[in-house]
Amino acid sequence: MFATHRTTGYNGYALQWSPFFEHKLAVATASNFGLVGNGRLHILNVSAPEAQIGVERVFDTQDGLFDVCWSEVNENQLVTASGDGSIKLWDTTLADFPIQNWHEHQREVFSVNWNLVRKDSFLSASWDNTIKLWSQNSPSSLQTFKGHSHCVYSAMWSPHSPTLFASCSGDHTVKLWDTNSPAPVQTILAHGNEVLSLDWNKYQDHTVVTGSVDHTIKVWDLRRPDRELNCLRGHEYAVRKVKCSPHSGSLVASTSYDMTMRIWDITTGDMIEIHDAHTEFVLGVDFNLYRDREIATCAWDESVHVFQPRCLM
């Protein structure tokens, strides 16, 4: 299976498969590579095994969209992160306008992530060096976390705890936080350059994977933060996104400015797949929760790819 969809005029930044429907894929995009101009949220319908991609809805915004995440409680709702510092809540069954709009961050919002355990809140990470905690039912943020000295590129909830999350930053660190405390509970000097992405292993409570401008991916045990468990080398430019498989504790996907998506076995350190069909920076990647062999990617070449990597077949 290999299917493509053109996001004509809009460069792909992030995507996520629905946690409720096997065929539904949300893609966050920005015009002019996110530097200036509008954004567009695409809700795509991916049929299998026909390998066809249809458009269910599109929502337009006044500024570029850098991330998207689905609600864990309402199958029709999702949140986007915008270049103008705003966060928007959308309902795919309603009109063309967001049903909620928050604007507290002072700089671009680069990531949004819904709580997988408690399911009642989500995080945003911003270039204003802060992380904010939100509830879709509250008109303002519930909490602000300060501790990073540079852009916060990502904040991700632990899939094992209702209160723990980790963040990564341009200050070269990964920080572990508990919502019961305003200060980070742990700091790891993770890379020698900016850390652009992180994700939690779904099968190992204390394992986090990071991706950096230094071209490497590192695997960490938070109980032994003095050095990484493994360092994965192969990307030729900055690693933009890392995503742990929901189906295997040993598989991680990564995207990079070298225009590839790669799949790694973190237990051996081996790179087991390269997807090089994109012609520009690859930014987004996600595993389908229901079709365990299916992956989606998006890139600055204005295209979305949905396919089954050989290593998963």
C-alpha positions, 0 to 999 in steps of 0.5 A: 500500500502506498497512497499520497495526498497533495496539500497544495499551497500548504507545507506539512508540519504535523499529523496524527491518526485519530484515536477513535477511527482507523481511517481518519487522519488530521494534518496541520499545514502552513503556507510559505513554509510557516514563515508568513501567511495562512494555515490549514487543517486537513481532515483526511479519510484513508481507505484501505486496502484501496489506498485512496485518500479523500478530504473530509474537511478543511479548516483555514486559519490566519496563521500557520499551523505547527501541530495538531492532536485529537481529543481523547474524549470526543471523537470529533474534536481536535486542537491545533498549535499556531504560529501566532501563539494561539491554540484552537479547538475544532469540531469536525461536525460543526462550522468552519470556525473553532469552537474555542480559541486561547491566546496566552502564549507570547510566541509561536506554539510548536506542540500540543499533546492530549493527556492519554491517562486522565484524558481531561487536559492537554499541554502546549509548548511554545517558543516563549520558553513556557509550557501551559496546561489546558482544559477544553472547558476552561477559558484560560490555562490552568497552569504555566511551567517555566524552567527552560531557557530557550524555545520549548519544541515539545511537551509530551504526557507520559502514557503511564502516569496522569501527572507526568510529562516531559519537554525538550528545548533549544537549551539542549535539555529534556525536563521531566515535570509533574503537574503537582509541582511548578518546577521540573523534577528532573533535567537531562542535558540530552544533546550538544545542540537543540532538542527538537522532539521527544516521545515516550516508549509505550511499553517501558515506563521510564524510557524516553526517545529524543531527536536533535539538531545534532543529527542523532536520536537518543534513548534514555532511561529516566532512572539513569539520566547520566548517559543515554542507553543508545545513540542512533546515527544515520540522519544527515541533518537535524532530526525533526520528529521522533515517534515511538510505535504503539505496537512495539516497544522496540520500534521508533520512527523519525523524520528529518531535514534530510528528506527521509523518514527512518525506522529504528530498532532501539534495542539493537540500534539498527536502522531498519527502514528508510522512506525517501519518497519526499522531496523536501524536509519531512516533519510529521510522522505517526503510526496508525493505532488500528492498522499496525502496519500503516504509517503516515508522513507529511513534508514541506513538499506539500504531500502526505504519504500513507504506506506500509513500510517493508519492515512492518509487513 
